[in-house]
Amino acid sequence: MKRSLLKINREIFNLALPNVVSNISVPLISSVDTALMGHLSSTHLGAVGIGAMLFNFLYWNFGFLRMGTTGMIAQAYGANRPADIMINLLRALWVGLIVAGILLLFQSPISYLGLELLNTPDTHLELADRYFRIRIWAAPATFALYVFMGWYFGMQNAIYPLILTVLINVTNIVLSYYLVVQLSWDIEGVAWGTLIAQYTGLAGALGLWWVRYSKYTPFFKTQGFWSWSAFRSFLHLNSNIFIRTLCLSFAFAFFYNRSSAYGPLVLDANVVLLQFLNWMSYGVDGFAYAAESLIGKYKGAKDKFRFDLALQWNFIWGAVLAGIYALVYFTAGEEIIDIFTDIEKVREASRIYLSWMVVLPIAGFASYIWDGVFVGITAGKAMRNSMLASLLVFLLAYALVPFHWGNHGLWFSMMVFLLARAMFQWFLYRRKSWALT
């Protein structure tokens, strides 16, 4: 028992630590953009926040390209099915490029409708649209990277995603700083920095795959790729994850919409404070990704004992990390706000709601770990249903909070949303008894 426990925790940390490091660096893209724009004007700050949220809304909805790939590849890896490992990679890449092409084709109506739905102030519209029109051309690289990241996680390889994430973020930081500060490219600078960084990352992903995994190429069979039964299973899983992620994106779009309704100052403050939530979620997601890989592998291998250990200890370590985040936000929250903006009125407005940043890591960590578990067992329908129910709870909570709570009521509703996700996921997991299958 002791040896198995040590082995599981070693596997968890071999996967989680690179994931935590790489995931924490992911918000650097939006955080660097926020910081650069926050030192120009409050209008630039709000515009890049809305533009980034619009891309989150678009890209999150296609997160199934990573999550679905991870679950299916991890199970194929655990069951030693190399043909499925190769076919699912190419199938996901094919779908991702089709989706990217559609977004590029309809970029004009997407920009218009997206900015309208986010209740974008007139003062922010032009800047946000300029940001969108450049960054949208990164869609093919972004979706292909989703697939490669998911494939590497499924193969129990967290080092390659770490390398790629560092490559992308270093490229983005250096280019964005140079284009904005040195060349005075304004909001276009951060958009171009992000676009070039994504294609740099894709080139790296292709190179790393060829060096280590090109040996899987002979296992690809055209007939298996076009098998309708296999393709239907792929689409069924990913359509459910798509609906789940659409609900999540809607919740954050609603959050931005209500933030805008409270006025530009509250919007700018919430843009800054959401960076706290982003940093926490991406950090805890390191253990969620470890859960995806290990839960999927041990489900494929039909190893119930290690499956249960992986489940238990990912939650334990996720809770520990969430506690660390809460402590850091409690002791250094004001200093973190000052990093993102030097506009004093935005700093003061952000500090009013800082206490929520201390509460959210504790309230939210379990929902992220459960997401990893459900991805590993490829329980797309349960992910969809739990998110639909949680979204309803979120909207009801906001509708029922006293009017005078204002933005505090909005953050309270976000906390309820995170708690509801964890509770519904726990209930469905226990009801379905997936650990026994």
C-alpha positions as a printed Julia matrix, in Angstrom:
437×3 Matrix{Float64}:
   0.0    0.0     0.0
   2.75   2.43    0.96
   4.65   1.7    -2.24
   1.52   2.24   -4.35
   0.83   5.51   -2.55
   4.34   6.77   -3.23
   4.07   5.7    -6.88
   0.76   7.51   -7.37
   2.02  10.73   -5.76
   5.19  10.55   -7.85
   3.07  10.19  -10.99
   0.81  13.04   -9.88
   3.7   15.41   -9.29
   5.54  14.34  -12.45
   2.44  15.45  -14.34
   1.15  18.22  -12.08
   4.29  20.25  -11.43
   5.07  20.91  -15.11
   1.34  21.56  -15.6
   1.19  24.01  -12.68
   4.21  25.89  -14.02
   2.92  25.91  -17.6
  -0.65  26.72  -16.6
   0.38  29.57  -14.32
   2.25  31.03  -17.27
  -0.87  30.84  -19.49
  -2.57  33.87  -17.88
   0.62  35.8   -18.55
  -0.75  36.41  -22.07
  -3.83  38.22  -20.77
  -1.99  39.57  -17.71
   0.81  41.11  -19.78
  -1.75  42.57  -22.18
  -3.72  43.92  -19.2
  -0.62  45.42  -17.59
   0.6   47.05  -20.83
  -2.81  48.54  -21.6
  -3.4   49.47  -17.94
  -0.44  51.8   -18.15
  -1.84  53.55  -21.25
  -5.39  54.44  -20.21
  -8.49  53.01  -18.54
 -10.12  52.81  -22.0
  -7.28  50.64  -23.31
  -7.51  48.49  -20.17
 -11.24  47.89  -20.58
 -10.98  47.32  -24.34
  -8.29  44.64  -24.12
 -10.21  43.0   -21.27
 -13.35  42.8   -23.39
 -11.37  41.66  -26.44
  -9.66  38.94  -24.41
 -13.03  37.86  -22.97
 -14.45  37.59  -26.5
 -11.59  35.28  -27.46
 -12.04  33.31  -24.26
 -15.69  32.92  -25.2
 -14.75  31.71  -28.69
 -11.8   29.52  -27.77
 -13.13  28.04  -24.53
 -16.09  26.71  -26.48
 -13.7   24.6   -28.51
 -11.73  23.42  -25.5
 -13.05  19.96  -26.32
 -10.2   19.79  -28.83
  -7.86  19.5   -25.84
 -10.06  17.87  -23.2
 -11.66  15.25  -25.44
  -8.29  14.42  -26.95
  -6.68  13.97  -23.53
  -9.35  11.57  -22.27
  -9.46   9.42  -25.4
  -5.68   9.29  -25.82
  -5.08   8.52  -22.12
  -7.47   5.57  -22.28
  -5.92   4.33  -25.53
  -2.46   4.68  -23.97
  -3.5    2.74  -20.87
  -5.02   0.0   -23.04
  -1.98  -0.02  -25.41
  -3.89   0.78  -28.62
  -1.36   2.65  -30.83
  -3.69   2.85  -33.85
  -6.28   4.77  -31.79
  -3.53   7.01  -30.43
  -2.57   8.11  -33.94
  -6.04   8.27  -35.47
  -7.49  10.41  -32.69
  -4.67  12.93  -33.07
  -5.33  13.42  -36.79
  -9.09  13.38  -36.35
  -8.92  16.16  -33.73
  -6.54  18.24  -35.89
  -8.9   17.91  -38.85
 -11.88  19.12  -36.81
  -9.85  21.97  -35.29
  -8.78  23.36  -38.65
 -12.36  23.24  -39.97
 -13.57  25.19  -36.94
 -10.78  27.76  -37.34
 -11.68  28.25  -40.99
 -15.32  28.95  -40.05
 -14.29  31.56  -37.47
 -12.04  33.32  -39.98
 -14.78  33.32  -42.6
 -17.35  34.9   -40.25
 -15.02  37.15  -38.27
 -16.92  40.38  -39.05
 -20.33  39.32  -37.69
 -18.63  37.53  -34.78
 -16.82  40.72  -33.76
 -19.95  42.84  -34.07
 -22.27  40.46  -32.21
 -19.69  39.56  -29.59
 -18.95  43.15  -28.63
 -22.66  43.95  -28.54
 -23.45  40.95  -26.32
 -20.67  41.95  -23.94
 -22.37  45.33  -23.57
 -19.19  47.08  -24.68
 -19.19  50.84  -23.92
 -19.0   53.1   -26.98
 -15.64  54.41  -25.75
 -14.18  50.89  -25.93
 -15.72  49.61  -29.18
 -13.14  50.73  -31.74
 -10.14  49.59  -29.69
 -11.69  46.2   -28.89
 -12.58  45.62  -32.57
  -9.04  46.48  -33.7
  -7.66  43.96  -31.2
 -10.08  41.27  -32.37
  -9.45  41.73  -36.12
  -5.76  40.95  -35.71
  -5.82  38.23  -33.07
  -8.54  36.18  -34.81
  -5.95  35.07  -37.41
  -4.26  33.02  -34.68
  -7.27  30.65  -34.58
  -5.73  27.83  -36.72
  -2.58  27.77  -34.58
  -4.55  28.01  -31.34
  -6.83  25.06  -32.13
  -3.97  22.92  -33.42
  -2.1   23.66  -30.18
  -5.18  22.58  -28.19
  -5.01  19.22  -29.91
  -1.28  18.74  -29.45
  -1.46  19.77  -25.77
  -4.29  17.32  -25.16
  -2.47  14.56  -27.02
   0.71  15.06  -24.99
  -1.25  15.02  -21.72
  -2.96  11.8   -22.78
   0.47  10.3   -23.48
   1.44  11.13  -19.87
   3.87  13.77  -21.12
   3.62  17.06  -19.24
   7.11  18.28  -20.2
   6.29  19.07  -23.83
   3.27  21.24  -22.91
   5.51  23.05  -20.41
   8.14  23.7   -23.09
   5.51  24.93  -25.53
   3.75  27.14  -23.01
   7.0   28.79  -21.95
   7.94  29.28  -25.62
   4.57  30.87  -26.41
   4.51  33.15  -23.38
   8.11  34.32  -23.63
   7.53  35.14  -27.3
   4.31  36.95  -26.45
   5.82  38.97  -23.6
   8.89  40.06  -25.52
   7.0   40.94  -28.7
   4.1   42.68  -26.96
   6.45  44.79  -24.85
   8.57  45.68  -27.86
   5.62  46.5   -30.11
   3.72  48.53  -27.51
   6.51  50.25  -25.57
   9.25  50.57  -28.17
   7.27  50.92  -31.4
   4.1   52.51  -29.9
   1.78  50.15  -31.77
  -0.93  50.69  -29.16
  -3.5   47.88  -28.8
  -2.41  46.39  -32.12
   0.94  45.6   -30.5
  -0.49  43.17  -27.94
  -2.69  41.57  -30.62
   0.24  40.97  -32.98
   2.38  39.72  -30.09
  -0.21  37.08  -29.24
  -0.75  36.05  -32.88
   2.95  35.53  -33.63
   3.44  33.7   -30.34
   0.73  31.16  -31.2
   2.29  30.26  -34.55
   5.7   30.03  -32.89
   4.18  27.55  -30.43
   2.62  25.5   -33.22
   5.98  25.21  -34.99
   7.46  23.99  -31.72
   4.66  21.44  -31.22
   5.19  19.95  -34.66
   8.94  19.75  -34.16
   8.68  18.06  -30.74
   6.13  15.57  -32.05
   8.33  14.59  -34.97
  11.4   14.07  -32.78
   9.71  11.73  -30.29
   6.42  10.45  -31.67
   6.83  10.08  -35.43
   7.22   6.34  -34.72
   3.4    6.21  -34.43
   2.97   7.22  -38.08
   2.87   3.61  -39.42
  -0.13   2.88  -37.17
  -2.32   5.35  -39.04
  -4.98   3.63  -41.17
  -7.18   5.68  -43.5
 -10.06   3.26  -43.07
  -9.98   3.68  -39.3
  -9.88   7.47  -39.62
 -13.15   7.55  -41.57
 -14.89   4.87  -39.49
 -18.33   6.34  -38.82
 -18.87   4.53  -35.51
 -15.56   5.8   -34.13
 -16.16   9.28  -35.54
 -19.63   9.33  -34.01
 -18.2    8.5   -30.57
 -15.63  11.25  -31.03
 -18.28  13.8   -32.03
 -20.7   12.71  -29.28
 -18.1   13.19  -26.55
 -16.88  16.49  -27.91
 -20.36  17.9   -28.62
 -21.22  17.41  -24.94
 -17.98  19.06  -23.85
 -18.73  21.88  -26.32
 -22.13  22.53  -24.72
 -20.54  22.37  -21.26
 -17.91  24.92  -22.24
 -20.46  27.12  -23.98
 -22.31  27.38  -20.66
 -19.06  28.27  -18.87
 -18.28  30.93  -21.45
 -21.81  32.31  -21.17
 -21.38  32.63  -17.39
 -18.24  34.74  -17.84
 -19.78  36.72  -20.69
 -22.72  37.46  -18.39
 -20.22  38.51  -15.72
 -18.61  40.99  -18.14
 -22.01  42.21  -19.31
 -23.11  42.98  -15.75
 -19.72  44.53  -14.99
 -20.19  46.91  -17.92
 -23.7   47.75  -16.69
 -22.23  48.99  -13.4
 -20.1   51.5   -15.31
 -16.62  51.72  -16.88
 -14.86  51.96  -13.51
 -16.35  48.7   -12.2
 -15.63  47.04  -15.55
 -11.98  48.06  -15.37
 -11.74  46.88  -11.75
 -13.27  43.51  -12.59
 -10.9   43.1   -15.54
  -8.04  43.41  -13.06
  -9.64  41.15  -10.43
 -10.41  38.41  -12.95
  -6.66  38.06  -13.35
  -6.64  36.73   -9.76
  -9.23  34.11  -10.7
  -7.33  33.23  -13.88
  -4.07  32.69  -12.01
  -5.78  30.5    -9.42
  -7.72  28.42  -11.94
  -4.72  27.76  -14.16
  -2.62  26.78  -11.15
  -5.14  24.33   -9.71
  -5.74  23.04  -13.23
  -2.23  21.61  -13.04
  -3.64  18.92  -10.75
  -6.82  18.7   -12.84
  -4.68  17.9   -15.88
  -2.81  15.3   -13.85
  -6.2   13.79  -12.98
  -7.16  13.73  -16.68
  -4.02  11.82  -17.62
  -3.93   9.36  -14.72
  -7.67   8.73  -14.41
  -7.85   8.1   -18.15
  -4.8    5.82  -18.12
  -6.01   3.71  -15.21
  -9.52   3.53  -16.61
  -8.08   2.24  -19.89
  -5.91  -0.26  -17.98
  -8.91  -1.21  -15.76
  -6.83  -0.65  -12.62
  -9.44   0.36  -10.04
  -7.03   0.54   -7.08
  -4.71   3.12   -8.65
  -7.7    4.89  -10.23
  -9.1    5.55   -6.73
  -5.73   6.65   -5.34
  -5.21   9.09   -8.2
  -8.68  10.52   -7.61
  -8.14  11.01   -3.87
  -4.69  12.55   -3.97
  -5.38  14.96   -6.81
  -8.09  16.49   -4.66
  -5.78  16.68   -1.64
  -3.01  18.46   -3.51
  -5.48  20.71   -5.32
  -6.83  21.85   -1.94
  -3.31  22.56   -0.67
  -2.52  24.73   -3.7
  -5.85  26.58   -3.38
  -4.99  27.39    0.23
  -1.65  28.81   -0.86
  -3.38  31.04   -3.41
  -5.83  32.3    -0.8
  -2.96  33.13    1.57
  -1.01  34.99   -1.11
  -4.07  37.0    -2.15
  -4.82  37.84    1.5
  -1.31  39.07    2.26
  -0.27  40.63   -1.06
  -3.52  41.36   -2.92
  -3.1   45.13   -3.02
   0.44  44.87   -4.33
  -0.76  42.49   -7.07
  -3.43  45.0    -8.12
  -0.75  47.7    -8.39
   1.19  45.5   -10.84
  -1.75  45.44  -13.26
  -2.53  49.15  -13.34
  -1.15  52.48  -12.13
  -4.52  54.24  -12.58
  -5.37  55.16   -8.99
  -9.15  55.15   -9.34
  -9.04  51.63  -10.81
  -6.75  50.5    -7.98
  -9.12  51.9    -5.37
 -12.17  50.32   -7.02
 -10.4   46.94   -7.25
  -9.46  46.94   -3.56
 -13.12  47.22   -2.56
 -13.76  43.7    -3.87
 -10.4   42.16   -3.0
 -11.82  39.97   -0.21
 -13.64  37.87   -2.81
 -10.28  36.93   -4.33
  -9.34  35.28   -1.01
 -12.58  33.27   -0.9
 -12.71  32.08   -4.51
  -9.73  29.66   -4.46
 -11.25  27.72   -1.55
 -14.72  27.78   -3.08
 -13.59  26.86   -6.58
 -10.73  24.36   -6.5
 -12.9   21.21   -6.32
 -14.8   22.1    -9.5
 -11.53  22.23  -11.46
 -10.35  18.85  -10.15
 -13.73  17.27  -10.92
 -13.44  18.58  -14.48
 -10.16  16.68  -14.79
 -11.74  13.5   -13.45
 -14.67  13.7   -15.89
 -12.32  14.34  -18.81
 -10.28  11.27  -17.87
 -13.34   9.01  -17.81
 -14.68  10.73  -20.97
 -17.99  11.47  -19.21
 -19.04  14.23  -21.6
 -22.75  13.99  -20.88
 -22.23  14.35  -17.13
 -19.95  17.37  -17.71
 -22.66  18.94  -19.82
 -25.47  18.31  -17.35
 -23.54  19.52  -14.29
 -22.57  22.74  -16.06
 -26.14  23.4   -17.26
 -27.41  23.03  -13.71
 -24.61  25.21  -12.3
 -25.29  27.97  -14.84
 -28.93  28.02  -13.77
 -27.88  28.32  -10.11
 -25.49  31.15  -11.03
 -28.2   33.16  -12.79
 -30.7   32.54   -9.99
 -28.15  33.6    -7.37
 -27.52  36.87   -9.19
 -31.25  37.49   -9.66
 -31.96  36.93   -5.97
 -29.15  38.95   -4.35
 -30.25  42.3    -2.91
 -30.02  45.16   -5.39
 -27.8   47.26   -3.13
 -25.1   44.57   -3.15
 -24.12  45.75   -6.64
 -20.78  44.33   -7.78
 -20.45  42.45   -4.49
 -23.56  40.54   -5.54
 -21.93  39.69   -8.86
 -18.85  38.25   -7.16
 -21.06  36.4    -4.66
 -22.88  34.79   -7.59
 -19.52  33.73   -9.09
 -18.62  32.03   -5.81
 -21.97  30.2    -5.79
 -21.38  29.14   -9.39
 -18.05  27.51   -8.53
 -19.5   25.73   -5.49
 -22.51  24.51   -7.48
 -20.25  23.02  -10.16
 -18.39  20.95   -7.59
 -21.56  19.79   -5.86
 -23.33  18.69   -9.06
 -20.2   16.92  -10.32
 -19.76  15.07   -7.02
 -23.42  14.01   -7.07
 -23.24  12.68  -10.64
 -19.98  10.86  -10.0
 -21.38   9.12   -6.92
 -24.64   8.31   -8.68
 -22.95   6.76  -11.72
 -20.28   4.93   -9.68
 -17.68   5.44  -12.44
 -14.9    4.33  -10.12
 -16.31   0.77  -10.29
 -16.39   0.52  -14.09
